[in-house]
Every structure is written in structure tokens, then in C-alpha cells.
Amino acid sequence: MDTIDITIIGAGVIGLAVASCVAGKGRSVFIFEKNGSFGQEASSRNSEVIHAGIYYPAHSLKAKMCVEGKHLLCELCEAAHIPHKRIGKVIVARDVAEIPLIESLMRRGKNNGVDDLCIIDKRALNRLEPHVCGFCALHSPSTGIIDSHRLMQVLLSKATEREADILYGVEVLGAEKVHAGYVVRSRNMQGDESSFFSRMVINCAGINADTITQSVGINVQQAGYVVYPCKGEYFRVNAEKASLINRLVYPVPDAVSLGMHLTPDLAGGVRIGPNATYVDRNHIMYDVGEQQRKEFFTLAQRLVPSLEEEDIFPDTAGIRAKLQGPGDEIRDFVIAHEDKKGFPGFINLLGIESPGLTASLAIGKYVGTMVNEVLH
């Protein structure tokens, strides 16, 4: 049976960031990706926002990894010439009743170390965004956008330069704990199954991370590790109206997500979304139907009244890997070396939704420290 040091399951931005940090030092590192290329799921189906770190509870992994990751990401973008822009963001209070929510977000952001936030009144908001309607707004100048595909290309290059290998079209089916490591089972696109021995397994499998966890022998229900796939759909604003906004425009967040926002992209377009709908993992579809147009238009027009319904059209969709089900409280990232559960060498990453893209480099660094403690 073939033997390797580290198996990384999933070649999204998290798996690639982890690989870029743990490869090298003479280790044999293999990244397994069930799709035909990297980043085909959540990592390429999101808003491509570099978040500042406003929304997340103090001392949470989301807050810590977002704030640290933002700085690491901007440094890498400059060094590796990854397209990005710090265009800024406004979180808009539409009426007096939403002011306490804006104030709460500002306090939380400052507690997380975001030091450039300010609340601006209606007049200042109109100067920044003449077509946006609101009573006041929280302004975050350091929020930005990034080319996520180019970021993943750079991370993959860093990993392979350090002699990591990536195998496309190979799905990891599960892993069994044995003495000094794990027997990992995989299947290729032709349906052929094989097994190999790995000293460590790093689970970056996104919406399938709980399935991998269960296969190892961890009860995902008892551990709170069940992943709930949540679909987010986007519409796009037509080219004529895309110039109506200059920066990211968000409503105050709701209980499920950050709310449908307007997001400029690096090509000069603008998307609206995402919404949030829990879906069955066995029937995941990335379609965006015309029947959603009214919902998207109504929410977008609340922020930008001059939009007309015919100005928007269906774009794309992604699936978030949430650890909270419908009606549950928002959960933090899980990034855990499961040695205390009896599985040394198994590192688990679950619920890596927003701000996962922003946090990716900090997460990779964090996991790298865990690996170094195991592989001296």
C-alpha cells in the first residue's frame, strides 16, 4: 500500500491555502480534488469580497482569521500581482430603527481590530453613493474585491513549487484510523477504487466535510459537525446601470446571511446577492431561475431606487457549507486537530463559509502550525 505524509481533501481556496503552508520540508503532500480542476465549487461561486472583519463575534475564529487573513491577502496580492481593489463598503441603515444595528456592527468591528470604520450620515452617504438610498451607513474603506481564480492559481503554484502533488478527478470516499495514521479510500472518474496510507489527513471537503468526518469514526451529530448546504443565488445588473454604484453596498445583516448586497467586480460589472436557501445535498443544482427576479429586484431597489426590474438578469449560484441549520444560531468555523477525540493526525475544517475567502491564508497558517506539532 502506498504511503504518504499528508492527504488534503479538497482543492478549493482553503485546501490550496493549507497545501501552500504545509508542503515542503521533505514531506509528501497530496491534494485530492473530485472535480476536474481546482476551486469549482464555493471558492469560485461567491462575492469575491475581501472582508474587513466587522460581522463576527469577538475572539471567534471567524473574527481572528478574517482580520489576520485580510492583511495577509493584501500582502500576497501586491507581491504576486493578483488583481484586487480596495473599493470600500457601506452598510446601509434604511431608517432610524436600523441605527442601533449599525452602531452594534461598528462596536463589534472595532473590538475585532478594524480601526478604519465610521458611521456617516445621509449627506455623506449621498456624496459617496449618489444613487443609494439610506438614512445613514457604516463605512468600511478597507473592504475590497479580489480575483479569486488568480488567487487559487498562485496558491496552487506555491504548493507545487514545494513539491505538493494534486490529483484531479479523484474523490476521497473516507478514511479509517489505523496504527500511526489512516487508510484513505478514493475513487477516480472511471469508478476505480483504491486505498493508501497517510500519516495525516486534512479535511477541507466543504459541504462534504461531515461525510469525511463520519467515515473516520466521529459522530457528527454529537460533535455538532453536521453540514447544512445553503444555496446562494446571484442576479447581475446590466451594463448601463452597473455604474450606479462605486463600492460594495450592503443592507444590515439578517439571521442567516449578510443579506443581499450589490457587489462590483473587477470587470466593471455589478452583481446582486446572494440570497440564502437551505437545500438537499443530494439534489444540488446551480441554476438561477427567472422566477427569482421579483425577489432580487425588490431588495436591490430598496438600496438603489433608480433600478428597474428589466435592469437585472440571472447570473450564478453557489453553495455555502453552514454548521447551523434553519433557525439555529450562527456558528463559528471549526478548525480542529481531533486528537482529543482519539484521532491524532486528523485535522478537521468544517463550516468554512464567509469570510472563508478572506480568511484563507490565515487558516492555512493556523493549520500549518498544527501540522508542525505532529510532524516534527
N, C-alpha and C positions, 0 to 999 in steps of 0.2 A: 504494500500500500504506500502511495506517495506521501511524503511528509513535508509540511511547510510550517513556517513560524506563525504567520498572521493571515487569517482569512477576513476580508472585509466584504460584507454583503450589501451590495447596492452602490451604484456609481452615479448617484445624484450629487449635488453640491456638498452635502455633508460627508458622504463616503469618500469623495475626492479630496476634500479638505483634510479628513482624517488620514488618508493614504499619504498625502504630501508631508504630513508631520511624523508618521511612524515608520516610513520607508527609510532605507539606509542602514548603516551600522552593521552591514553584512547580513541583514535579515531577509528571509524570503517572504515577500508580501504579495498576495494575490487579491485582486478586486474582482468579484463576480457580479455581473450585470445581466439580468434576464432579457433585457431588450437589446436591440441591435446596435445601440450607441449609448453614450452617457447622457444623463440628465433628461430622459424622455418623459418623466412624469412631473411631480410637483416642482422640480427645480427649473423647468422651462415653461411652467404654466402658472405664473404668479405675476405680481405687480412690478417686480424688479426694483423695489424700493430699498434704499439704504436708510433704515430707521435710526432715529436718534436715541431711543430708549425711554420714551415718555410713558408708555401704557402699562408697564409691568410692575408688579409689587416689589417694593424694596427688598433687597437681599435674595430675590429669586434668581434662579439660573437664567431665566429669560432676560431679566434686567442686567445682570452681570455680563452675560455673554453678548448681549446686544451692544452695550456701551463699549466694551473692550473690542468686540468684533468690528464695530464701525470704524474705529481708529486703525485697526489692522488692515481692514479692507481698503480704506482710502490710501494707506501707505503702499499696499500692493498694486492698486490701480495706477498710482503715479510711477512706481518702479517698472511695472510690466506693460504700461501703456494700455490698460484696459479702459475702454470708453465708459465714462461716468460723468455726472454733473451734480453739483450741489445746488439744486434749484430751489430748495426750501419748501415748506409746507405750512398751510393754515388749517387749523381745526376749528370749524365754524360753529358758533352758537347762533342759532336762528332766532332765538327770542330770549327774554330775561330769564325764563325758567331754566335755561341751559347754562347760565353763567356759573352756578356752583360746580357743574361738571367740568367746565373749562378750568376753573380755579383748582379743582382737585387734581386734574391732569398736570397742571403746572407744578403743583407741590410734589407730586409723585415723580415727575421728570427731574426736578431739582434734587430730590432725595437720591435719585439714581445717578447723579453726577452730570446731568445735562445742564450746562451752565449758560446757554445762549437763548433760553426761552423768554418770551414776553407776551403779555396779553395786550392786544391792540384794539382800539375802538372802531366803530363803524367807518369813520372818516379815513383812518389809517388803512383799514382793510380795503376800502374802495380805491385808495392810491395803489396798493399792491395788486389788487384783482378787481378792476372796474366792473366786471360782469358778474361778480359773485355777490349774492345777497346774504347778509348776516347782520346780527346785532353787534357782535364783537368776535374775536378769534384769538386762538393761541397760535403764535407764530414761532416756527422752528426753522431757523435759517440753515442749519446743518443737515437737514434731511435731504436725501438725493435719490438719484436713479442710476442704474448700472446695467451694462450688457452682461447678463448672467451667463450666456453661452460662452462668451470670451473668457469670463472668469473661470468657468469649468475647464476650458481648454488649457488655461495657464496652470490650474491646479493639477490636471492630469499630466501635463508636461513635467511639472516639478516632481510628481510621484514617480513617473517612469525614468526620469533622469537619475533618481535614487534607486533604480533597479526594481521598482514595483512592476508587476505584470497585471494586465487587465484582460478578462475573458468575457466577451460579449456573447449573448445568446445562451448563457448558462445560468439556470435558475437553481439557487440553493433551496433544497426541499426541507432540510432540517439538520440538526446536529445532536450527537449523543455524547454525553460525558463519559470518558474512559480515563484510565490512569494517565496523568500528566498531559491531558488535552482533550480533544474532541474528534470524533469521527463525523465528518461532514458529508452529507449526501447531496448530489447535484444531478441535474438533468439538462441535456443540451436540446437544441431546437429540433433535432431528429428524434427525440424521445429516448435517447440512450442515457441510462443512469450509471453513475459511478460514485465511488467513495474515496476519501483521502483523510489523512490525519493532519490536524492543525493544532499547534500548541496554544494559539489564542484565536478567538472568534470575536469580531466586532460587528454588531448588528445595526446596520444603517438601512434597513429594508423598508422604511417609510410606512405605508399603510399595511404592509405585511410583516412588520416588526413583531407584532404579538404572536403571529403564527410561528415564527422562528423561535421566539422565547418559549412558547408552549412545547415545542419539539425538544428543547433542551431538558425540560423537566420542571420548569417554573409554572405554577398555577397562575395564569394571567388574571383570573377573576379575583383571587385572594390578594395578589400583589397590586391590583389596580392598574394593570398593564393592558387592558383591552383597548384596542384602537378603533375609533369610530370614524369611518371615512365621511368627509363632509365636502360636497361639491361646491365650487365657486365659479360662477359664470361671469363673463365679461361681454359688454357691448362696446362698440367703437364709435366715436364721434366722426362725422365726415370731415374731409379736409378743409372745407370752407369755414366750419365752426371750431376747428381744433385750436385756432389762435385766440379763442375767447379766454383761455386761462394760461397763466405763465408758470405756475408751480402746482404742486400737489394740493388738492382741495378735499378735505375730509369733513364728514359730519362728526358729531360726538359719537363715540363707540357705543355699540349695544352689547347685550349679554353674550352673544355668540361670536361676534367678529368686530373688526374695527369699523364696520359699516361700509356701505358702497361709496367709493370715492372716485374722484376724477384724477387720472394719472397720466401726465405727459410721458412720452417715451423719447428715446434718443433720436428717433427718425422724424420727430416733429408731430407725431400723432397724439391722440388722447383716447384713453380707454375709460369706461365706467364699470365699476365693480370692485370686488366680487360680491355676489350675494352668498348665502350660506344655506345649503340644504343637505341634511344627512341622507346618505344613500347606502344601498346594499352592496357590500364589497364584491359580491358575485355577479352583479349586473352594472358595473361601472361603465358609463358612456361619457364621452367628452363633447357631446352635441350641445348646441345652444339654440333653442328654438325661438322662432318669431313670436310665439305666444308670451314670451317674457318681455317683449318690447315695452308694454304699458308700464310694468313694474319699474323697469330701469329708467324710462323716461320720467316718470313721476318723481322718483327720488333725485335724479340728476337736475331736473328743473327747479326743485326746491333750492338748490345751491346756485344754479345758473339759469335764471328765469328766461333768458332770451333763447334758450334751446327750444327747438321744435321737435315733435315726435319723429318726423321724417329725417332728422339730422343724425339719427343713430341707427346702427345695424349690428346683428350678431357677430361676435368675434371668436372667442375661445373659452375654454374652461379648464379648471384644474381640480385636484382632489387633495384636501388637507387631511393630515393624519392626526386627528384630535384624540386626546385622552379623556375628554368629557363628552358624555352623551347628551341628547336633547334635554334641556332643563337643568343640567348639572352645572356646578361652579367651574370656572375656568381653571385648568390645571397647568402646572409648570412643566418644563422639559423634564424628562427622565434621562439622565446620563449616569449610569451606574456600573461599577465593576461588581459583578454579582457573587463575589467570593463569600460574603456573609450569608448568602442563601445556599452555599455549598457548591458554587460553580466558579472556582477560580479560573481566570483566563477568559471569561466570557464578559464582554463589555456591551452593555445594552443602551441603545439610544431610541427612545420612544417619544411620540408626541412632538416631534420637531417640526412644528408649523411656524407661522410668523412669530418672531423675527428670525427664523432659521437661516435665511439667505444672508442677512446682515451679520448674524452670529457665527457663521460657518467657520471662519478662521480661528475664532476664539474657542469654538467647540473642538476643532482639530487639535489645537494646542493643549486643551484640557485632557482630551483622550490620550494624546501623546505622553503626558505626564503619567497617566495610569499605566500605559504600556511599559514605560521605562521602569516602573516599580515591579513589574512582573518579569520582564526580560532584561535582566541586569547586563 
